[in-house]
Amino acid sequence: MTLKFYNTLTRQKQTFEPIDEKNVRMYVCGPTVYDYAHIGNARPIIVFDVLFRLLRHVYGKDHVTYVRNITDVDDKINARAEKEGLSIAQVTARTTEQFHKDIKALGVLEPTVEPRATDHIKEMIEMNKTLIEKGHAYEAEGHVLFSVPSMKDYGRLSNRTLDEMIAGARIEVASYKKDPTDFVLWKPSSGNEPGWQSPWGYGRPGWHIECSAMSEKYLGKTFDIHGGGIDLTFPHHENEIAQSRCAHNTDKMANLWMHNGFLQVEGEKMSKSLGNFITINELLEKWPGDVLRLNMLRTQYRQPIDWTEKGLQESYDALKTWYSRCDFGVADKLDETVVEALSDDLNTPKMIAALHQLKGDALAGSLKAIGFTGKLEDPRTASFDEAAIQTLITARNQARADKNWTESDRVRDELDAMGVVLKDGPEGTTWEAKR
């Protein structure tokens, strides 16, 4: 089976050839745990879960190592803890638990390893020391900074000019920097800020060094795939490459760089100021996790996606049709038409077209293999009094039999006010929660 994926680094689709077929290695940037994960955060979680499943299918479940980190030291976490009057540990523990609960409902597999930044401070300090020794970093006023001019081909991933990099990074103007583009590897901590003792004083790591240190520990100096959202290309992934390559004297950090596209909501950029900022948790109160998963996969991962209520309804309807055509009591097994679609740069729209052609065990096995549960219980019906609803439906049916249309309409209106939609069909009257 030949896999082809688009490489952000080379800007072309290329055949995937793992360094070691017995241990295919992938790193994906995980959440910064200070708040509920929003639907944009869910896109890389779902996309790279599908890739993880495909790699396991091709190379074997025991021959793929997937690392997705947890960033639990960050200024946003500090600010949230101070705002709520909680400890940093309380904020990160609560948010991490919620993150795990939410993404489990989306049908994702657990990564092979899920390292936390705070458990790898030693590795970060050691990498900083190495970069200083090799002339790629320097200490200044309790900070350690990476010297961007020390790396001749810095900027290859994002393909930006010097001026674009300075603007894109929103670089802090600081007297201790030797060059405006230099970025922080370590910074001093004071007051209630988290910190650790280091050769440069009491402080904490910069964001970028975390992923370089953790990926090296679990995947080696060079590995197969690094993934994440397109928004991470610069400065985060660009800086990861700089740190890792310069520390290890390698020409690559990862052979393949994969980035999913942006997500907008109802045609607009998602933001709290527009009132369209949606968390995974909020969506799961209205829609089954399978619906969110399919809706995300209807757009090929590199393309921008417009998240809409109409799209969610269409995804729900598609799943309802599929689930009526198969029994999930079979083993998960990808049909070759689905594998063929995914092998072409995770072409999920083509995958969905293939699923529409399947039925029975082939359909159920493929759906299970790509993370669907076969369950479409509407989470909004949990608070409904089903017995009371059924009593009203029986009363309406009797009124219709008696041709008492006034009473029939009154009962329907009562059910509508409760958020219940009736559907009359050959097999009788059914109901569902109003969307």
Contacts in CASP RR format, 6 or more apart in sequence:
PFRMAT RR
TARGET T0000
AUTHOR 0000-0000-0000
METHOD contacts of the structure
MODEL  1
MTLKFYNTLTRQKQTFEPIDEKNVRMYVCGPTVYDYAHIGNARPIIVFDV
LFRLLRHVYGKDHVTYVRNITDVDDKINARAEKEGLSIAQVTARTTEQFH
KDIKALGVLEPTVEPRATDHIKEMIEMNKTLIEKGHAYEAEGHVLFSVPS
MKDYGRLSNRTLDEMIAGARIEVASYKKDPTDFVLWKPSSGNEPGWQSPW
GYGRPGWHIECSAMSEKYLGKTFDIHGGGIDLTFPHHENEIAQSRCAHNT
DKMANLWMHNGFLQVEGEKMSKSLGNFITINELLEKWPGDVLRLNMLRTQ
YRQPIDWTEKGLQESYDALKTWYSRCDFGVADKLDETVVEALSDDLNTPK
MIAALHQLKGDALAGSLKAIGFTGKLEDPRTASFDEAAIQTLITARNQAR
ADKNWTESDRVRDELDAMGVVLKDGPEGTTWEAKR
1 58 0 8 1.000
1 339 0 8 1.000
1 343 0 8 1.000
2 15 0 8 1.000
2 343 0 8 1.000
3 15 0 8 1.000
3 16 0 8 1.000
3 54 0 8 1.000
3 58 0 8 1.000
3 343 0 8 1.000
4 13 0 8 1.000
4 14 0 8 1.000
4 15 0 8 1.000
4 16 0 8 1.000
4 343 0 8 1.000
4 344 0 8 1.000
4 345 0 8 1.000
5 13 0 8 1.000
5 14 0 8 1.000
5 16 0 8 1.000
5 225 0 8 1.000
5 256 0 8 1.000
5 258 0 8 1.000
5 345 0 8 1.000
5 346 0 8 1.000
6 12 0 8 1.000
6 13 0 8 1.000
6 14 0 8 1.000
6 258 0 8 1.000
6 302 0 8 1.000
6 345 0 8 1.000
7 13 0 8 1.000
7 14 0 8 1.000
7 255 0 8 1.000
7 256 0 8 1.000
7 257 0 8 1.000
7 258 0 8 1.000
8 157 0 8 1.000
8 233 0 8 1.000
8 257 0 8 1.000
8 258 0 8 1.000
8 259 0 8 1.000
9 156 0 8 1.000
9 157 0 8 1.000
9 256 0 8 1.000
9 257 0 8 1.000
11 159 0 8 1.000
13 345 0 8 1.000
14 256 0 8 1.000
16 224 0 8 1.000
16 256 0 8 1.000
18 24 0 8 1.000
18 25 0 8 1.000
18 59 0 8 1.000
18 224 0 8 1.000
19 25 0 8 1.000
19 222 0 8 1.000
19 223 0 8 1.000
19 224 0 8 1.000
19 255 0 8 1.000
21 59 0 8 1.000
21 63 0 8 1.000
22 59 0 8 1.000
22 63 0 8 1.000
23 63 0 8 1.000
23 64 0 8 1.000
23 65 0 8 1.000
24 55 0 8 1.000
24 59 0 8 1.000
24 63 0 8 1.000
24 64 0 8 1.000
24 65 0 8 1.000
24 224 0 8 1.000
24 225 0 8 1.000
25 64 0 8 1.000
25 65 0 8 1.000
25 67 0 8 1.000
25 219 0 8 1.000
25 220 0 8 1.000
25 223 0 8 1.000
25 224 0 8 1.000
25 225 0 8 1.000
26 48 0 8 1.000
26 51 0 8 1.000
26 52 0 8 1.000
26 55 0 8 1.000
26 64 0 8 1.000
26 65 0 8 1.000
26 66 0 8 1.000
26 67 0 8 1.000
26 219 0 8 1.000
26 223 0 8 1.000
26 224 0 8 1.000
26 225 0 8 1.000
26 226 0 8 1.000
26 227 0 8 1.000
27 67 0 8 1.000
27 68 0 8 1.000
27 69 0 8 1.000
27 211 0 8 1.000
27 214 0 8 1.000
27 215 0 8 1.000
27 218 0 8 1.000
27 219 0 8 1.000
27 223 0 8 1.000
27 225 0 8 1.000
27 226 0 8 1.000
27 227 0 8 1.000
27 254 0 8 1.000
28 44 0 8 1.000
28 48 0 8 1.000
28 66 0 8 1.000
28 67 0 8 1.000
28 68 0 8 1.000
28 111 0 8 1.000
28 226 0 8 1.000
28 227 0 8 1.000
28 228 0 8 1.000
29 44 0 8 1.000
29 68 0 8 1.000
29 69 0 8 1.000
29 211 0 8 1.000
29 227 0 8 1.000
29 228 0 8 1.000
29 229 0 8 1.000
29 232 0 8 1.000
29 236 0 8 1.000
29 237 0 8 1.000
30 44 0 8 1.000
30 45 0 8 1.000
30 68 0 8 1.000
30 69 0 8 1.000
30 70 0 8 1.000
30 71 0 8 1.000
31 37 0 8 1.000
31 41 0 8 1.000
31 70 0 8 1.000
31 71 0 8 1.000
31 95 0 8 1.000
31 99 0 8 1.000
32 71 0 8 1.000
32 72 0 8 1.000
32 74 0 8 1.000
32 76 0 8 1.000
32 77 0 8 1.000
33 70 0 8 1.000
33 71 0 8 1.000
33 72 0 8 1.000
33 77 0 8 1.000
33 91 0 8 1.000
33 92 0 8 1.000
33 95 0 8 1.000
33 96 0 8 1.000
33 99 0 8 1.000
34 74 0 8 1.000
34 76 0 8 1.000
34 77 0 8 1.000
34 79 0 8 1.000
34 80 0 8 1.000
34 91 0 8 1.000
34 92 0 8 1.000
34 95 0 8 1.000
35 76 0 8 1.000
35 80 0 8 1.000
35 95 0 8 1.000
36 95 0 8 1.000
36 98 0 8 1.000
36 102 0 8 1.000
36 279 0 8 1.000
36 280 0 8 1.000
36 281 0 8 1.000
36 282 0 8 1.000
37 45 0 8 1.000
37 98 0 8 1.000
37 99 0 8 1.000
37 102 0 8 1.000
37 103 0 8 1.000
37 279 0 8 1.000
37 280 0 8 1.000
37 281 0 8 1.000
38 270 0 8 1.000
38 277 0 8 1.000
38 278 0 8 1.000
38 279 0 8 1.000
38 280 0 8 1.000
39 263 0 8 1.000
39 265 0 8 1.000
39 270 0 8 1.000
39 278 0 8 1.000
39 279 0 8 1.000
39 280 0 8 1.000
39 283 0 8 1.000
39 292 0 8 1.000
39 307 0 8 1.000
40 263 0 8 1.000
40 270 0 8 1.000
41 280 0 8 1.000
42 102 0 8 1.000
42 103 0 8 1.000
42 106 0 8 1.000
42 280 0 8 1.000
42 292 0 8 1.000
42 296 0 8 1.000
43 229 0 8 1.000
43 260 0 8 1.000
43 261 0 8 1.000
43 263 0 8 1.000
43 296 0 8 1.000
43 301 0 8 1.000
43 305 0 8 1.000
44 227 0 8 1.000
44 228 0 8 1.000
44 229 0 8 1.000
44 260 0 8 1.000
45 103 0 8 1.000
45 106 0 8 1.000
45 108 0 8 1.000
46 106 0 8 1.000
46 108 0 8 1.000
46 293 0 8 1.000
46 296 0 8 1.000
46 297 0 8 1.000
47 260 0 8 1.000
47 296 0 8 1.000
47 297 0 8 1.000
47 301 0 8 1.000
47 346 0 8 1.000
48 66 0 8 1.000
48 68 0 8 1.000
48 227 0 8 1.000
48 228 0 8 1.000
48 258 0 8 1.000
49 107 0 8 1.000
49 108 0 8 1.000
49 109 0 8 1.000
49 371 0 8 1.000
50 297 0 8 1.000
50 342 0 8 1.000
50 346 0 8 1.000
50 348 0 8 1.000
50 370 0 8 1.000
51 225 0 8 1.000
51 258 0 8 1.000
51 346 0 8 1.000
52 64 0 8 1.000
52 66 0 8 1.000
52 109 0 8 1.000
52 111 0 8 1.000
53 109 0 8 1.000
53 369 0 8 1.000
53 370 0 8 1.000
53 371 0 8 1.000
54 339 0 8 1.000
54 342 0 8 1.000
54 343 0 8 1.000
54 346 0 8 1.000
55 64 0 8 1.000
56 63 0 8 1.000
56 64 0 8 1.000
57 334 0 8 1.000
57 339 0 8 1.000
57 369 0 8 1.000
58 339 0 8 1.000
64 112 0 8 1.000
65 112 0 8 1.000
65 113 0 8 1.000
65 218 0 8 1.000
65 219 0 8 1.000
66 111 0 8 1.000
66 112 0 8 1.000
66 113 0 8 1.000
67 111 0 8 1.000
67 112 0 8 1.000
67 113 0 8 1.000
67 114 0 8 1.000
67 115 0 8 1.000
67 214 0 8 1.000
67 215 0 8 1.000
67 218 0 8 1.000
67 219 0 8 1.000
68 111 0 8 1.000
68 113 0 8 1.000
68 114 0 8 1.000
69 114 0 8 1.000
69 115 0 8 1.000
69 116 0 8 1.000
69 117 0 8 1.000
69 210 0 8 1.000
69 211 0 8 1.000
69 214 0 8 1.000
70 96 0 8 1.000
70 114 0 8 1.000
70 115 0 8 1.000
70 116 0 8 1.000
70 117 0 8 1.000
71 117 0 8 1.000
71 207 0 8 1.000
71 210 0 8 1.000
72 92 0 8 1.000
72 96 0 8 1.000
72 116 0 8 1.000
72 117 0 8 1.000
72 118 0 8 1.000
73 88 0 8 1.000
73 117 0 8 1.000
73 118 0 8 1.000
73 194 0 8 1.000
73 204 0 8 1.000
73 205 0 8 1.000
73 210 0 8 1.000
74 207 0 8 1.000
77 88 0 8 1.000
77 91 0 8 1.000
77 92 0 8 1.000
78 88 0 8 1.000
78 192 0 8 1.000
78 193 0 8 1.000
78 194 0 8 1.000
80 86 0 8 1.000
80 91 0 8 1.000
81 87 0 8 1.000
81 88 0 8 1.000
81 90 0 8 1.000
81 91 0 8 1.000
81 192 0 8 1.000
82 192 0 8 1.000
84 91 0 8 1.000
88 194 0 8 1.000
98 281 0 8 1.000
102 279 0 8 1.000
102 280 0 8 1.000
102 281 0 8 1.000
102 284 0 8 1.000
103 280 0 8 1.000
105 280 0 8 1.000
105 284 0 8 1.000
105 289 0 8 1.000
105 292 0 8 1.000
106 280 0 8 1.000
106 289 0 8 1.000
106 292 0 8 1.000
106 293 0 8 1.000
107 289 0 8 1.000
107 290 0 8 1.000
107 293 0 8 1.000
107 371 0 8 1.000
107 372 0 8 1.000
107 373 0 8 1.000
108 371 0 8 1.000
109 371 0 8 1.000
113 218 0 8 1.000
115 214 0 8 1.000
115 217 0 8 1.000
115 218 0 8 1.000
117 205 0 8 1.000
117 210 0 8 1.000
117 214 0 8 1.000
118 194 0 8 1.000
120 210 0 8 1.000
120 213 0 8 1.000
120 214 0 8 1.000
120 217 0 8 1.000
121 196 0 8 1.000
121 205 0 8 1.000
123 213 0 8 1.000
123 214 0 8 1.000
123 216 0 8 1.000
123 217 0 8 1.000
124 185 0 8 1.000
124 186 0 8 1.000
124 205 0 8 1.000
124 209 0 8 1.000
124 210 0 8 1.000
124 213 0 8 1.000
125 186 0 8 1.000
125 196 0 8 1.000
125 198 0 8 1.000
125 199 0 8 1.000
126 213 0 8 1.000
127 209 0 8 1.000
127 212 0 8 1.000
127 213 0 8 1.000
127 216 0 8 1.000
127 243 0 8 1.000
127 247 0 8 1.000
128 137 0 8 1.000
128 144 0 8 1.000
128 185 0 8 1.000
128 186 0 8 1.000
128 198 0 8 1.000
128 209 0 8 1.000
129 199 0 8 1.000
130 247 0 8 1.000
131 137 0 8 1.000
131 144 0 8 1.000
131 146 0 8 1.000
131 185 0 8 1.000
131 243 0 8 1.000
131 246 0 8 1.000
131 247 0 8 1.000
132 138 0 8 1.000
132 139 0 8 1.000
132 144 0 8 1.000
134 246 0 8 1.000
134 247 0 8 1.000
134 249 0 8 1.000
135 147 0 8 1.000
135 150 0 8 1.000
136 146 0 8 1.000
136 147 0 8 1.000
136 150 0 8 1.000
136 151 0 8 1.000
136 242 0 8 1.000
136 246 0 8 1.000
136 247 0 8 1.000
137 144 0 8 1.000
137 145 0 8 1.000
137 146 0 8 1.000
137 147 0 8 1.000
137 185 0 8 1.000
138 144 0 8 1.000
138 145 0 8 1.000
138 147 0 8 1.000
138 178 0 8 1.000
139 200 0 8 1.000
140 176 0 8 1.000
140 177 0 8 1.000
140 178 0 8 1.000
141 176 0 8 1.000
141 188 0 8 1.000
142 186 0 8 1.000
142 187 0 8 1.000
142 188 0 8 1.000
142 200 0 8 1.000
142 201 0 8 1.000
143 174 0 8 1.000
143 176 0 8 1.000
143 184 0 8 1.000
143 186 0 8 1.000
143 187 0 8 1.000
143 188 0 8 1.000
143 200 0 8 1.000
144 184 0 8 1.000
144 185 0 8 1.000
144 186 0 8 1.000
144 200 0 8 1.000
145 176 0 8 1.000
145 177 0 8 1.000
145 178 0 8 1.000
145 182 0 8 1.000
145 183 0 8 1.000
145 184 0 8 1.000
145 185 0 8 1.000
146 182 0 8 1.000
146 183 0 8 1.000
146 184 0 8 1.000
146 185 0 8 1.000
146 239 0 8 1.000
146 242 0 8 1.000
146 243 0 8 1.000
146 246 0 8 1.000
147 178 0 8 1.000
147 179 0 8 1.000
147 182 0 8 1.000
148 154 0 8 1.000
148 179 0 8 1.000
148 181 0 8 1.000
148 182 0 8 1.000
148 183 0 8 1.000
148 242 0 8 1.000
149 179 0 8 1.000
149 181 0 8 1.000
150 246 0 8 1.000
151 242 0 8 1.000
151 245 0 8 1.000
151 246 0 8 1.000
154 181 0 8 1.000
154 238 0 8 1.000
154 242 0 8 1.000
155 165 0 8 1.000
155 234 0 8 1.000
155 238 0 8 1.000
156 241 0 8 1.000
157 233 0 8 1.000
157 234 0 8 1.000
157 237 0 8 1.000
157 238 0 8 1.000
157 241 0 8 1.000
157 257 0 8 1.000
158 165 0 8 1.000
158 233 0 8 1.000
158 234 0 8 1.000
158 237 0 8 1.000
158 238 0 8 1.000
160 168 0 8 1.000
160 234 0 8 1.000
162 181 0 8 1.000
165 181 0 8 1.000
165 234 0 8 1.000
165 235 0 8 1.000
165 238 0 8 1.000
166 180 0 8 1.000
166 181 0 8 1.000
168 234 0 8 1.000
168 235 0 8 1.000
169 181 0 8 1.000
169 183 0 8 1.000
169 234 0 8 1.000
169 235 0 8 1.000
171 180 0 8 1.000
171 181 0 8 1.000
171 183 0 8 1.000
173 180 0 8 1.000
183 208 0 8 1.000
183 235 0 8 1.000
183 239 0 8 1.000
184 206 0 8 1.000
185 205 0 8 1.000
185 206 0 8 1.000
185 208 0 8 1.000
185 209 0 8 1.000
185 243 0 8 1.000
186 198 0 8 1.000
186 200 0 8 1.000
186 203 0 8 1.000
186 204 0 8 1.000
186 205 0 8 1.000
186 206 0 8 1.000
186 209 0 8 1.000
187 203 0 8 1.000
187 204 0 8 1.000
187 206 0 8 1.000
188 200 0 8 1.000
188 201 0 8 1.000
188 202 0 8 1.000
188 203 0 8 1.000
189 195 0 8 1.000
189 202 0 8 1.000
189 203 0 8 1.000
189 204 0 8 1.000
190 202 0 8 1.000
193 203 0 8 1.000
193 204 0 8 1.000
194 204 0 8 1.000
195 202 0 8 1.000
195 203 0 8 1.000
195 204 0 8 1.000
196 202 0 8 1.000
196 203 0 8 1.000
196 204 0 8 1.000
197 203 0 8 1.000
207 236 0 8 1.000
208 235 0 8 1.000
208 236 0 8 1.000
208 239 0 8 1.000
208 240 0 8 1.000
208 243 0 8 1.000
209 243 0 8 1.000
211 236 0 8 1.000
211 240 0 8 1.000
212 240 0 8 1.000
212 243 0 8 1.000
212 244 0 8 1.000
212 247 0 8 1.000
212 253 0 8 1.000
215 223 0 8 1.000
215 226 0 8 1.000
215 240 0 8 1.000
215 244 0 8 1.000
215 253 0 8 1.000
216 244 0 8 1.000
216 248 0 8 1.000
221 244 0 8 1.000
221 248 0 8 1.000
221 250 0 8 1.000
222 248 0 8 1.000
222 250 0 8 1.000
222 252 0 8 1.000
222 253 0 8 1.000
222 254 0 8 1.000
222 255 0 8 1.000
223 253 0 8 1.000
223 254 0 8 1.000
223 255 0 8 1.000
224 254 0 8 1.000
224 255 0 8 1.000
224 256 0 8 1.000
225 254 0 8 1.000
225 255 0 8 1.000
225 256 0 8 1.000
225 257 0 8 1.000
225 258 0 8 1.000
226 237 0 8 1.000
226 240 0 8 1.000
226 253 0 8 1.000
226 254 0 8 1.000
226 256 0 8 1.000
226 257 0 8 1.000
226 258 0 8 1.000
227 257 0 8 1.000
227 258 0 8 1.000
227 259 0 8 1.000
228 237 0 8 1.000
228 258 0 8 1.000
228 259 0 8 1.000
228 260 0 8 1.000
229 259 0 8 1.000
229 260 0 8 1.000
229 261 0 8 1.000
230 259 0 8 1.000
230 260 0 8 1.000
230 261 0 8 1.000
230 262 0 8 1.000
231 262 0 8 1.000
232 259 0 8 1.000
233 259 0 8 1.000
237 257 0 8 1.000
240 253 0 8 1.000
241 253 0 8 1.000
244 250 0 8 1.000
244 253 0 8 1.000
245 251 0 8 1.000
245 252 0 8 1.000
245 253 0 8 1.000
258 301 0 8 1.000
259 302 0 8 1.000
260 301 0 8 1.000
260 302 0 8 1.000
261 301 0 8 1.000
261 302 0 8 1.000
261 303 0 8 1.000
261 304 0 8 1.000
261 305 0 8 1.000
262 304 0 8 1.000
262 305 0 8 1.000
263 270 0 8 1.000
263 304 0 8 1.000
263 305 0 8 1.000
263 307 0 8 1.000
264 270 0 8 1.000
264 304 0 8 1.000
264 305 0 8 1.000
264 306 0 8 1.000
264 307 0 8 1.000
265 276 0 8 1.000
265 278 0 8 1.000
265 306 0 8 1.000
265 307 0 8 1.000
265 308 0 8 1.000
266 276 0 8 1.000
266 306 0 8 1.000
266 307 0 8 1.000
266 308 0 8 1.000
266 309 0 8 1.000
267 306 0 8 1.000
267 308 0 8 1.000
268 274 0 8 1.000
268 276 0 8 1.000
270 276 0 8 1.000
270 277 0 8 1.000
270 278 0 8 1.000
270 307 0 8 1.000
271 277 0 8 1.000
278 307 0 8 1.000
280 292 0 8 1.000
283 292 0 8 1.000
284 292 0 8 1.000
284 379 0 8 1.000
285 379 0 8 1.000
285 380 0 8 1.000
286 379 0 8 1.000
286 380 0 8 1.000
286 435 0 8 1.000
287 312 0 8 1.000
287 316 0 8 1.000
287 378 0 8 1.000
287 379 0 8 1.000
288 316 0 8 1.000
288 375 0 8 1.000
288 376 0 8 1.000
288 377 0 8 1.000
288 378 0 8 1.000
288 379 0 8 1.000
289 373 0 8 1.000
290 319 0 8 1.000
290 372 0 8 1.000
290 373 0 8 1.000
290 374 0 8 1.000
290 375 0 8 1.000
290 376 0 8 1.000
291 312 0 8 1.000
291 315 0 8 1.000
291 316 0 8 1.000
291 319 0 8 1.000
291 376 0 8 1.000
292 312 0 8 1.000
293 371 0 8 1.000
293 372 0 8 1.000
294 315 0 8 1.000
294 318 0 8 1.000
294 319 0 8 1.000
294 352 0 8 1.000
294 372 0 8 1.000
295 307 0 8 1.000
295 311 0 8 1.000
295 312 0 8 1.000
295 314 0 8 1.000
295 315 0 8 1.000
296 305 0 8 1.000
297 348 0 8 1.000
297 351 0 8 1.000
297 352 0 8 1.000
298 311 0 8 1.000
298 314 0 8 1.000
298 315 0 8 1.000
298 348 0 8 1.000
298 349 0 8 1.000
298 352 0 8 1.000
299 305 0 8 1.000
299 348 0 8 1.000
299 349 0 8 1.000
300 345 0 8 1.000
300 346 0 8 1.000
300 347 0 8 1.000
300 348 0 8 1.000
300 349 0 8 1.000
301 346 0 8 1.000
301 348 0 8 1.000
302 345 0 8 1.000
309 435 0 8 1.000
313 435 0 8 1.000
316 376 0 8 1.000
318 352 0 8 1.000
318 356 0 8 1.000
319 372 0 8 1.000
319 374 0 8 1.000
319 376 0 8 1.000
320 376 0 8 1.000
322 355 0 8 1.000
322 363 0 8 1.000
322 367 0 8 1.000
323 374 0 8 1.000
323 376 0 8 1.000
325 359 0 8 1.000
325 360 0 8 1.000
325 363 0 8 1.000
326 359 0 8 1.000
326 360 0 8 1.000
326 361 0 8 1.000
326 363 0 8 1.000
326 364 0 8 1.000
326 365 0 8 1.000
326 367 0 8 1.000
327 360 0 8 1.000
327 361 0 8 1.000
327 364 0 8 1.000
328 364 0 8 1.000
328 365 0 8 1.000
328 367 0 8 1.000
328 368 0 8 1.000
328 373 0 8 1.000
328 374 0 8 1.000
329 364 0 8 1.000
330 361 0 8 1.000
330 364 0 8 1.000
330 365 0 8 1.000
330 368 0 8 1.000
331 365 0 8 1.000
331 368 0 8 1.000
332 365 0 8 1.000
332 368 0 8 1.000
332 369 0 8 1.000
333 365 0 8 1.000
333 366 0 8 1.000
333 368 0 8 1.000
333 369 0 8 1.000
334 365 0 8 1.000
334 366 0 8 1.000
334 369 0 8 1.000
334 370 0 8 1.000
335 354 0 8 1.000
335 358 0 8 1.000
335 362 0 8 1.000
335 363 0 8 1.000
335 365 0 8 1.000
335 366 0 8 1.000
337 354 0 8 1.000
337 357 0 8 1.000
337 358 0 8 1.000
338 351 0 8 1.000
338 354 0 8 1.000
338 355 0 8 1.000
338 358 0 8 1.000
338 366 0 8 1.000
338 369 0 8 1.000
338 370 0 8 1.000
340 354 0 8 1.000
341 347 0 8 1.000
341 348 0 8 1.000
341 350 0 8 1.000
341 351 0 8 1.000
341 353 0 8 1.000
341 354 0 8 1.000
342 348 0 8 1.000
342 351 0 8 1.000
344 350 0 8 1.000
351 370 0 8 1.000
355 363 0 8 1.000
355 366 0 8 1.000
355 367 0 8 1.000
358 366 0 8 1.000
367 374 0 8 1.000
368 374 0 8 1.000
378 432 0 8 1.000
378 433 0 8 1.000
380 433 0 8 1.000
381 432 0 8 1.000
381 433 0 8 1.000
384 418 0 8 1.000
384 420 0 8 1.000
384 433 0 8 1.000
389 415 0 8 1.000
389 418 0 8 1.000
389 420 0 8 1.000
389 431 0 8 1.000
392 411 0 8 1.000
392 414 0 8 1.000
392 415 0 8 1.000
393 411 0 8 1.000
393 415 0 8 1.000
393 422 0 8 1.000
393 429 0 8 1.000
393 431 0 8 1.000
395 407 0 8 1.000
395 411 0 8 1.000
396 407 0 8 1.000
396 408 0 8 1.000
396 411 0 8 1.000
396 412 0 8 1.000
396 415 0 8 1.000
396 422 0 8 1.000
396 429 0 8 1.000
397 429 0 8 1.000
399 405 0 8 1.000
399 407 0 8 1.000
399 408 0 8 1.000
399 411 0 8 1.000
400 408 0 8 1.000
412 422 0 8 1.000
415 421 0 8 1.000
415 422 0 8 1.000
415 431 0 8 1.000
416 434 0 8 1.000
419 433 0 8 1.000
419 434 0 8 1.000
420 431 0 8 1.000
420 432 0 8 1.000
420 433 0 8 1.000
420 434 0 8 1.000
421 431 0 8 1.000
421 432 0 8 1.000
421 433 0 8 1.000
421 434 0 8 1.000
421 435 0 8 1.000
422 429 0 8 1.000
422 430 0 8 1.000
422 431 0 8 1.000
423 429 0 8 1.000
423 430 0 8 1.000
423 431 0 8 1.000
423 432 0 8 1.000
END
